[in-house]
Amino acid sequence: MPTSSSPVPLAQLPEPVRARVVALTADVLPALGQLPPSLRRVASFAPARRARLGTTAITTALRDEDLRGRVASHLVVQPPSTTTAADRAAVAWLLRAGAWEEDLASALAEVAPAAPSREQTEVVRLRERLDAADRAAREQRAMHRAQLDEVKAENTTLRRRLGEARAAERAARAAGEQAAAEVAALRRDAGDLTAAQEKEVRRLRARVAELEAGTSADRRAVRAERDEATVRARVLLETVIDAAAGLRRELALPTVTGAPGDRVEAGLSPGVADGARVLTGASAGLLEQYLAMPRARLIVDGYNVSKSVWPTSPLEAQRIRLVNGLAPLVARTGVDTTVVFDAGNASGARPVVSTPRGVRVYFSPEGVIADDVIRDLVGAEPPGRVVVVVTGDQAVLADVTRAGARGASVDALAALIS
């Protein structure tokens, strides 16, 4: 009985079984993709000719276990008919799944139930070799005829192209002669220019030179005016800056502390630490440039981002990976960062999140979704401050954009924290 380690060689199978193996392989040959050189031409044949003309090439190629496995994969998707014992034996030999050795042995017993004598076996073997040699000769002749037909077709095409090239050459030669005649006529016409025309040309050249000189003078005047305006603007700017600095010293204004969103965050359930702000629709590099701007604010829709980036992880693991991933970004850019997680309708204590320095984490109040908290945080910011909101919720992005914030895609943030 054959085993999976040493299956029955294809050449030792009965002729009906070999024929079915070759036919099944020929049916799926074009769908296998990359093929050995010996099978590439066979795959281009019509379906009826593949098994008939490519028997030798297919039989030889099936010695490769990888090719046989790819054929078996296609047969699993589209199982063939197994109405006869030869069909069952061929499918078992190709698929080699489950108890295929028993199935193959049973089918082979039906195909050839009586064990032939040694002389009969030798006669059958020699006859099969003769048949194989005959098939190979027929295949070679068929392939040679096909190649001859291709060469004849190519020769016809080359002849036609040669005729077209000769016709194009004659047309080009005629066109060149006509163009040479026209050039000669133009030269004769150019030689007939009158003195008045030459005088007009000189006058026009002088006018052009005069206009160019005027244009140069105008450019110098505009450049001088622009430089003067720049100097005036810089003087005014330095005056305003000095006046603002003096006013701050005179009023003894302290450094600004806190943020406009502190009142909104005061009503949220903290998950520990400081917080976030987010951007939408920007590339990772552009997002990081925004976050590095002075006093930039980043707001992150917690679960919306974590479920998009790590969908298979538990919620607790998602929270930890998101918060820890934001820490290096905050350290690089110094952005004021807040992460808002949706607590839903759950009551009681919120999960405690260990937050790194520079990142604030909050849970939405009971009965309030995180989207509304993010809208409130954006609405509390003054106009002109760089506020970036990261979320995949298009409705939230539309609302915060109308409120003056910038939106950033989840993919852009994921590229910075992964």
Beta strands, then each sheet from edge to edge (+ up, - down):
strand 1: 269-270
strand 2: 297-301
strand 3: 336-341
strand 4: 359-363
strand 5: 387-390
strand 6: 406-408
sheet 1: 1+ 4- 3- 2- 5- 6-
end
